[in-house]
Amino acid sequence: MKTMNILVFFLFCCLSSKSALSSPSHYNAIFNFGDSHSDTGNFLLTGALAYPFIKNFPYGETFFHHATGRCSDGRLIVDFIAESFGLPYLPPYLAVAKGPPVHTGVNFAVAGATAINSSFFSSQNIVLWTNDSLNVQLGWFKSLKLSLCTTKQECDEYFKKSLFLVGEIGENDYNFPFLFGRTTTQLRPLVPQIVGAIIRAVRILIEEGAVNLVVPGQLPTGCISAYLTSFQSANESAYDPKTGCLKAYNALFEYHNNYLEQELQRLREEYPHARIMYADYYGASISIYRTPKLYGFYGGALRACCGGGGPYNFNSSSYCGQAGSTVCKDPSAFVDWDGIHSTESAYHYIAKGLIDGGFISPPLLS
């Protein structure tokens, strides 16, 4: 009898734990924070002065057939996630901030945004595309929240059925210093600060009522044509023989991801009622770089579809959408869209890895 009581108690604890962390069978709203990998138009609405080419065709050519402010030829990961739950594409916050409330979700991401506040980079004489950092985006969310729900109970019920995507964010905290001459060795000590900013944002959102949160890691940025062109090396050992990507840069982003995973686990222990999911963007995409043709990317993985020429079709004097650049006939055959961002096809593959559960832990839906 004693053994039976212990077994019943154990099963009860397990079932209670699973219930506490169970996700809804469907999300009714999505709120997204991040940078150009998920911006659906905020940067464009600010004027896009630092990167005006996203206003031009062929951006958006594949799906929308016109430029939307997305840094791709078509849909992004966040678009595919919205589709999977039958939700409309997320409007950029700056397009709806002064209008009626949008209860199906809003996108706060801004191309060029950093996880750390922009003032830090200004103090280092590093010029950014935008000052709309993750902290600014959180401020936008808090302002919007006032129009979405009034009482704590109403907000709690609403946000229980909402999905919060916190990133990808942090890539620009490395990108811009690299452009200003910093090395991977110099930036490695910055990882705790960058990850700390992301963890702080997740904590704030949980305190605001978020329960279901996806926090993506970094992509293998050492594989993009902008890096391969700007940081090319005569030393063959600098490149991964399996992918052709720059090893030192990818090693830094793997270190970031490992650090982020560790900190997220601590956050799960701090907030056991929240469902904090780590999205492995790196794992979901690195296999493409190893065998691109196996995944249908016959144009290759390292050469940009749209660009101004050169070995990787990336030229900083002739960006995609600028005079002198050319675009491939079939973007779906390429992983790299413009040297910095991915094609719709590549984003779709990563999104499937999240939706199907292969590259997210715990699963998006239990």
KELUMBA-565711 format. One line per 3 residues: their letters; for each residue x, y, z of C-alpha. Coordinates in Angstrom, 3 decimals. Example, Ala and Ser with C-alpha at 12.3 -4.5 7.8 and 13.67 -1.06 7.14 Angstrom:
BEGIN
AS = 12.300/-4.500/7.800; 13.670/-1.060/7.140
***
This chain:
BEGIN
MKT = 0.000/0.000/0.000; 2.849/2.372/0.836; 4.444/1.691/-2.565
MNI = 1.124/2.352/-4.280; 0.704/5.683/-2.435; 4.181/6.782/-3.473
LVF = 3.439/5.892/-7.104; 0.135/7.807/-7.045; 1.878/10.817/-5.499
FLF = 4.624/10.693/-8.144; 2.114/10.530/-11.002; 0.114/13.386/-9.493
CCL = 3.222/15.569/-9.264; 4.200/14.810/-12.860; 0.715/15.543/-14.173
SSK = 0.481/18.730/-12.120; 3.847/19.906/-13.425; 2.840/19.187/-17.008
SAL = -0.458/21.014/-16.535; 1.286/24.069/-15.105; 3.514/24.313/-18.157
SSP = 1.018/23.213/-20.785; 0.581/25.535/-23.743; -2.728/26.413/-25.361
SHY = -3.798/24.337/-28.361; -3.920/27.567/-30.314; -2.534/31.065/-29.883
NAI = -4.919/33.975/-30.405; -2.236/36.649/-30.674; 1.488/37.023/-31.345
FNF = 3.760/39.794/-30.097; 7.185/39.950/-31.710; 10.390/41.754/-30.703
GDS = 13.608/41.716/-32.708; 15.623/43.059/-35.608; 15.630/42.816/-39.420
HSD = 15.060/39.053/-39.385; 11.513/39.712/-38.167; 10.756/43.394/-38.871
TGN = 7.572/43.680/-40.952; 7.822/47.419/-41.558; 8.824/49.469/-38.503
FLL = 12.237/50.438/-39.860; 10.676/51.472/-43.164; 8.138/53.628/-41.299
TGA = 10.997/55.457/-39.547; 12.324/56.414/-42.992; 14.953/53.661/-43.295
LAY = 17.609/56.340/-43.717; 20.500/53.994/-42.921; 19.373/51.305/-45.372
PFI = 16.893/52.865/-47.815; 17.187/50.057/-50.369; 14.518/47.950/-48.634
KNF = 12.001/50.406/-50.090; 12.899/49.149/-53.544; 12.024/46.141/-55.640
PYG = 13.118/43.285/-55.707; 12.501/43.308/-51.925; 9.172/41.551/-51.451
ETF = 9.056/40.214/-55.003; 8.327/36.565/-54.228; 5.178/36.721/-52.109
FHH = 3.962/40.293/-51.650; 5.106/41.448/-55.113; 6.164/44.801/-53.679
ATG = 8.486/46.066/-50.952; 6.889/45.852/-47.493; 9.802/46.743/-45.246
RCS = 10.739/43.091/-44.814; 14.432/42.450/-45.456; 13.789/39.513/-47.764
DGR = 12.173/38.553/-51.037; 9.049/37.435/-49.189; 7.808/36.127/-45.862
LIV = 9.809/35.874/-42.653; 9.825/33.306/-39.852; 7.267/35.316/-37.891
DFI = 4.959/35.357/-40.939; 5.034/31.577/-41.222; 4.348/31.192/-37.502
AES = 1.345/33.525/-37.799; 0.086/31.498/-40.768; 0.374/28.265/-38.805
FGL = -2.062/29.584/-36.189; -4.442/31.122/-38.697; -3.512/34.639/-37.603
PYL = -3.002/37.666/-39.864; 0.533/38.878/-40.554; 1.676/41.092/-37.710
PPY = 1.348/44.800/-38.461; 4.340/46.944/-37.488; 3.741/48.813/-34.248
LAV = 4.394/52.218/-35.810; 1.534/51.621/-38.272; -1.067/50.884/-35.585
AKG = 0.174/52.736/-32.484; -2.381/55.540/-32.863; -5.205/53.435/-34.285
PPV = -7.755/51.058/-32.766; -6.315/48.122/-30.758; -5.133/45.089/-32.719
HTG = -5.959/42.031/-30.618; -4.339/39.443/-32.921; -0.825/40.718/-32.308
VNF = 1.686/43.407/-33.189; 5.305/43.443/-34.361; 7.766/45.671/-32.471
AVA = 10.925/44.486/-34.294; 13.094/47.082/-36.042; 15.812/46.360/-38.598
GAT = 19.201/47.174/-37.103; 17.952/46.990/-33.512; 20.293/45.871/-30.741
AIN = 19.625/44.043/-27.475; 21.805/46.486/-25.539; 20.690/50.125/-25.442
SSF = 22.044/52.253/-28.283; 23.774/54.625/-25.824; 26.331/51.892/-25.087
FSS = 27.414/51.815/-28.731; 27.452/55.587/-28.990; 29.910/55.653/-26.104
QNI = 32.107/53.292/-28.140; 31.854/55.540/-31.258; 29.930/52.796/-33.057
VLW = 27.173/54.084/-35.332; 23.953/52.046/-35.504; 21.107/51.963/-38.029
TND = 18.535/52.745/-35.348; 18.167/53.693/-31.688; 15.053/51.500/-31.352
SLN = 16.732/48.875/-29.192; 15.002/46.002/-27.408; 14.369/48.274/-24.428
VQL = 12.584/50.800/-26.666; 10.474/47.999/-28.124; 9.481/46.926/-24.609
GWF = 8.352/50.498/-23.963; 6.173/50.321/-27.079; 4.617/47.111/-25.806
KSL = 3.809/48.636/-22.425; 2.128/51.576/-24.164; 0.120/49.244/-26.407
KLS = -0.900/47.034/-23.480; -3.043/49.857/-22.096; -5.333/49.533/-25.130
LCT = -5.480/45.711/-25.101; -6.727/45.019/-21.577; -7.625/46.993/-18.477
TKQ = -7.684/44.793/-15.359; -4.964/42.366/-14.285; -7.378/39.452/-14.614
ECD = -8.322/40.496/-18.143; -4.659/40.882/-19.126; -3.712/37.532/-17.593
EYF = -6.453/35.717/-19.509; -5.535/37.468/-22.762; -1.794/36.885/-22.514
KKS = -2.213/33.215/-21.535; -3.407/32.643/-25.090; -0.722/34.865/-26.649
LFL = 2.704/33.917/-27.988; 5.661/36.218/-27.366; 8.637/35.979/-29.742
VGE = 11.665/37.638/-28.138; 14.072/37.693/-31.037; 16.065/36.815/-32.847
IGE = 17.783/39.816/-31.247; 21.449/40.449/-30.440; 23.041/39.817/-33.821
NDY = 23.495/43.546/-34.417; 25.251/43.893/-31.062; 28.035/41.970/-32.824
NFP = 27.531/43.105/-36.422; 28.096/46.797/-35.886; 31.209/46.431/-33.701
FLF = 32.633/44.066/-36.343; 32.070/46.728/-38.986; 33.979/49.180/-36.804
GRT = 37.008/46.921/-36.531; 36.321/44.871/-33.415; 37.417/41.221/-33.418
TTQ = 35.741/38.054/-32.164; 38.248/37.970/-29.292; 37.305/41.514/-28.287
LRP = 33.562/40.817/-28.468; 33.494/37.508/-26.617; 33.471/39.258/-23.179
LVP = 30.399/41.205/-24.351; 28.274/38.035/-24.623; 27.043/38.085/-20.983
QIV = 25.902/41.689/-21.388; 24.056/40.974/-24.657; 22.412/37.843/-23.293
GAI = 21.662/39.691/-20.073; 19.687/42.308/-22.006; 17.626/39.551/-23.648
IRA = 16.998/37.794/-20.326; 15.947/41.103/-18.768; 13.426/41.602/-21.588
VRI = 11.980/38.108/-21.072; 11.687/38.748/-17.340; 9.903/42.070/-17.930
LIE = 7.431/40.442/-20.332; 6.671/37.670/-17.828; 6.059/40.294/-15.153
EGA = 3.708/42.034/-17.630; 1.714/38.814/-17.991; 3.424/36.807/-20.758
VNL = 3.281/33.033/-20.230; 4.344/31.502/-23.564; 7.653/32.895/-24.801
VVP = 9.972/31.824/-27.624; 13.562/33.046/-27.353; 15.650/32.252/-30.453
GQL = 19.400/31.916/-30.535; 21.694/33.393/-33.170; 21.954/32.210/-36.767
PTG = 25.316/30.991/-38.176; 26.211/34.506/-39.315; 29.702/33.392/-40.269
CIS = 27.995/31.901/-43.331; 26.403/35.055/-44.786; 27.993/36.606/-47.846
AYL = 28.478/40.004/-46.165; 30.795/38.381/-43.606; 32.479/36.143/-46.166
TSF = 33.229/39.222/-48.278; 34.134/41.719/-45.544; 36.175/39.357/-43.365
QSA = 37.680/37.062/-45.987; 40.956/35.383/-45.102; 43.863/33.996/-47.093
NES = 44.213/31.334/-44.415; 42.260/28.202/-45.406; 42.012/27.139/-41.764
AYD = 39.704/30.150/-41.148; 36.953/28.338/-43.044; 34.884/25.326/-42.077
PKT = 35.647/22.697/-44.755; 32.093/21.294/-44.470; 30.317/24.607/-45.084
GCL = 32.803/27.207/-46.311; 31.698/29.459/-43.434; 34.025/31.496/-41.224
KAY = 34.767/29.357/-38.175; 35.695/32.069/-35.665; 32.495/34.036/-36.204
NAL = 30.261/30.997/-35.988; 32.088/29.883/-32.854; 31.225/33.217/-31.233
FEY = 27.543/32.851/-32.108; 27.529/29.263/-30.799; 29.024/30.543/-27.560
HNN = 26.250/33.165/-27.405; 23.616/30.466/-27.922; 25.035/28.177/-25.235
YLE = 25.185/31.070/-22.782; 21.604/32.047/-23.651; 20.357/28.494/-23.084
QEL = 21.971/28.383/-19.644; 20.413/31.696/-18.631; 16.989/30.641/-19.927
QRL = 17.133/27.540/-17.742; 17.750/29.753/-14.717; 14.781/31.878/-15.766
REE = 12.566/28.766/-15.993; 13.455/27.965/-12.387; 12.636/31.543/-11.382
YPH = 9.276/31.522/-13.209; 8.002/27.916/-13.171; 4.537/28.988/-14.348
ARI = 5.934/30.382/-17.620; 6.620/28.322/-20.727; 10.015/29.576/-21.943
MYA = 11.000/27.969/-25.255; 14.472/28.115/-26.768; 14.433/28.220/-30.585
DYY = 17.579/26.776/-32.129; 17.909/28.917/-35.261; 21.540/27.840/-35.593
GAS = 20.740/24.139/-35.596; 17.791/24.600/-37.933; 19.928/26.288/-40.575
ISI = 23.498/24.947/-40.310; 22.543/21.669/-42.007; 21.436/23.687/-45.037
YRT = 24.909/25.182/-45.324; 26.450/21.712/-45.181; 24.298/20.187/-47.931
PKL = 22.232/22.935/-49.586; 21.202/20.872/-52.625; 19.739/18.217/-50.359
YGF = 17.234/20.850/-49.210; 16.500/22.158/-52.682; 18.859/25.133/-52.601
YGG = 20.495/24.514/-55.961; 21.784/28.083/-56.191; 24.006/27.332/-53.214
ALR = 24.099/28.604/-49.656; 26.920/31.143/-49.564; 26.256/33.316/-52.614
ACC = 23.579/36.007/-52.340; 20.639/35.927/-54.740; 20.526/39.728/-54.933
GGG = 23.685/41.831/-54.881; 26.340/43.850/-56.629; 28.765/41.152/-57.726
GPY = 31.923/39.595/-56.369; 32.660/36.007/-55.334; 29.642/35.931/-53.016
NFN = 27.555/38.505/-54.940; 27.895/41.034/-52.141; 29.254/44.503/-52.748
SSS = 28.935/47.261/-50.155; 28.984/49.882/-52.915; 26.009/48.289/-54.672
YCG = 23.535/46.685/-52.282; 20.488/44.709/-53.348; 17.857/47.145/-54.569
QAG = 20.482/49.716/-55.485; 21.586/50.662/-59.009; 24.187/48.189/-60.263
STV = 22.846/45.194/-58.369; 21.277/42.146/-60.008; 18.833/39.531/-58.751
CKD = 18.734/35.799/-59.418; 15.884/34.275/-61.421; 14.771/31.891/-58.682
PSA = 15.242/33.116/-55.086; 13.809/29.840/-53.754; 17.006/28.124/-54.913
FVD = 19.141/30.355/-52.662; 19.620/30.552/-48.898; 21.132/34.046/-48.867
WDG = 18.917/36.853/-50.151; 20.929/40.096/-50.003; 24.162/39.190/-48.261
IHS = 22.757/39.853/-44.791; 19.309/38.266/-44.696; 17.800/34.996/-45.852
TES = 15.366/34.201/-48.633; 11.743/33.351/-47.959; 12.559/29.690/-48.660
AYH = 15.302/29.605/-46.036; 13.130/31.367/-43.458; 10.337/28.904/-44.251
YIA = 12.635/25.969/-43.519; 13.658/27.436/-40.143; 10.022/28.188/-39.283
KGL = 9.074/24.572/-40.028; 11.764/23.476/-37.591; 10.007/25.494/-34.894
IDG = 6.416/24.674/-35.787; 7.111/20.946/-36.173; 9.090/20.962/-32.934
GFI = 12.432/19.680/-34.146; 14.391/22.812/-33.225; 12.520/24.242/-30.269
SPP = 12.499/23.137/-26.648; 10.006/22.700/-25.128; 7.702/22.298/-28.187
LLS = 5.726/25.267/-29.461; 2.560/23.309/-28.717; 2.435/20.457/-26.226
***
